[in-house]
């Protein structure tokens, strides 16, 4: 489902200072750090953090994901618009029983270490990620898989425990990427932690990895498909956002991501930099802890939703990277239905509060973290709007690790939060993973950190999960979104996040994806 | 020389209780701050069962005294454990990064001492009040400029503006220039102020007057008799500042994207990667204690009065 966590501490005051200083320094800026010579066979990308692991079965962060996507491939894969197409499998089908999926594999594919790719490799991969003893972090993503069988060397069959409507996005997920069984077996738990312990079938292989310094990817000349353009792609982590921007401007690096909101307009105004912005799977919301009064009453939650002027918040704080939300999912996601922006209507909010028994409002608190872009400012804006309908909200700011602890595993009576910020964004770009773990109450509260509970929602989401017919599935998800977004709101959806990447104009073919990652297999750096 | 050997021995013996105290302190602090490493390691898309298994794998389900005992036991055996975030051995992770931090700290000390002494001596000897005031103001300014702000300004001017030096990363000696300056400049201000005060004081002492009286040229009198005495407190200050410099690497390494121990510890704290935090703090603490012991030894070698 969700949670997009910015990777580095965000020193806001610091960024602001730099933005100010930029204005004064603009006059003395020369052609700093320009690399002379012809078209370069090397592209440098400044990531916000080093990859944590290059083991697809263990990855939970986008900085790792985007390297993994260059090095490994799944059987089927998302394109730029999150449509699913063939990759290591040429074609696939599901049987009438809805649980048997057959994939016909591409022949002649080899891993970087020379191991041939075949059905047995696929079987071993899923045995690896599903092994409870090995305890890979992505195990729960694949909990619907009952078994994986080799039909013949180029045909593999998955059988799920129940018909699972989101099976294709799950198999296209970055964690479904196929690793070399030989290299995985040789390195055991250390697989994915160093350059020699990585081997996939992707267009680039890992040539070197110095922790926190750089990952060097080299074009894999034995690649089965269209080969990469630039010979070397270097990932250089720069944790401090302001320094990342400066490195792009000085020409030390060619591409950056995770651009501070305040720097986007300035980068856009530069003639030697291009900023790419695209709608993604990410959204910013404030969630309710419905186990606490008065949030057990849907009218109170609706009132708060109407009391917030989203247009003004987006315009004043985050216009460079946000669009007001139109549903509990973002438009690029499978199952999304446009339910429109929630209008700003303080009168209606007051009426709803009065009906719920709070004509004079009440006191509450909002928990936030600066790890989300503008996280503190957003909480302040929400609190200011709530004040106008009589709700006094105190703002509590936490660091990421403390915030996460509130979210994971606490029983309702031990969770003191009332309204809390959260970034949403299903890494499968599908309604199931985008709604089920975070709002379903039965049979388990998986990642439902607001203890949201709605019997009809539970029923609908369960039915939708098991529905493989696209039209019926869409109708069920429409109903689910109507419930959780409008009728019995589980959150205040503020805005959908645009994913932004900035590159020097000399760079072409940069491929940002709605998942909040960027890949470089088609990227070229022109002579400067 | 026998006295010197005993001094070194005593300094090293002091290391043991200090490190033990630090271990207890760090262990208590990392376990007292809120945040669950298993939750962070699993990522927020993980099912609670996965988190539980990770917690068990890491031994975090054990009572704290048992965790502490196993931490001390392992550390004494030279094993700093395994990083929760990356799964790599902490000792190796630190060794890989330590050279960068040592270069930064050493470069920072060179700049602090070089610049600080030059400005301090010049200010104390200058006969013009304006020059003295100017130099004093300069040292005050550098002593009170936050290093991360300075880091960005240096980057802005020398990388983005002039294009003379690389803005980020490591690779060539040029990469270390800006980070070392950012790190050392603040201490340079403090060293300059201390030098100025100390030289001024020494200049008024009787033994210097005696040296002048017996006809030693002024420059020689200051260099041989004055500075040697004036620099003792400065040396003490530098020894103390090394700890501050190492703390400064935390910020400077993050801004300049230097893959050092300071930045590693920031990431480790954010991820509540206990073994990494504990290992990093132990190594840095050892460095500080060793450097302080070295300054003590040097001071007593320079000044017989300190030897007891």
Interface residues (C-beta under 8 A of the other chain):
Chain A: X1 X2 X3 X5 X8 X9 X11 X14 X17 X18 X21 X22 X25 X28 X29 X30 X31 X32 X33 X34 X46 X49 X52 X53 X60 X61 X132 X135 X137 X139 X140 X141 X143 X189 X190 X193 X210 X211 X212 X213 X214 X236 X237 X238 X239 X240 X242 X243 X246 X247 X249 X250 X251 X252 X253 X399 X400 X401 X402 X404 X405 X407 X408 X409 X427 X433 X437 X444 X446 X447
Chain B: X33 X34 X35 X36 X39 X40 X41 X42 X43 X44 X45 X46 X47 X48 X49 X50 X51 X53 X54 X57 X85 X86 X87 X88 X93 X96 X97 X148 X149 X151 X152 X153 X155 X156 X157 X159 X160 X161 X162 X163 X166 X167 X168 X169 X170 X254 X255 X256 X257 X259 X263 X264 X266 X267 X270 X271 X272
